[in-house]
Amino acid sequence: MSTNTETVRRIQAEFANLQSEKKTLEGNHEMTLREAVRALYPTLQRMKKRGFTTREMAQKLNENGIIIKPATLAKYLNELEKEKCRRKMAEPKIRTEAPHSKNNLNAQKKKMSSRSNDQNHESDTTTTSETE
């Protein structure tokens, strides 16, 4: 069975706008505890910065209908933090200066100058010790 390019283009356009139900908070659907913590992660981080303990955050979640033990909450928060760090490490580093900018060239010249001074100093000490 075959298809045509018009069908493929239509599907591409339609699929490009689709979002997974699990990825959005629209509508009312079941979520796992992990999904709920992921969705609340920015809020929970702010609470932590304001001094709330994991136990207190779990208690607040319990009071609001998300029944979770402090240890489980801590585990999920740690997993999300590690994931955040991995994503950050995977991002390419952005240079703040162009490689051939005036400031960068001056810094390279200084570095080379200090290296040559160090080499001159080493040869002076070698010559002095050889003559003794």
Secondary structure as UniProt FT lines:
FT   HELIX           5..16
FT   HELIX           21..23
FT   HELIX           33..49
FT   TURN            50..51
FT   HELIX           54..63
FT   TURN            64..65
FT   HELIX           70..90
FT   TURN            99..100
FT   HELIX           102..131
//
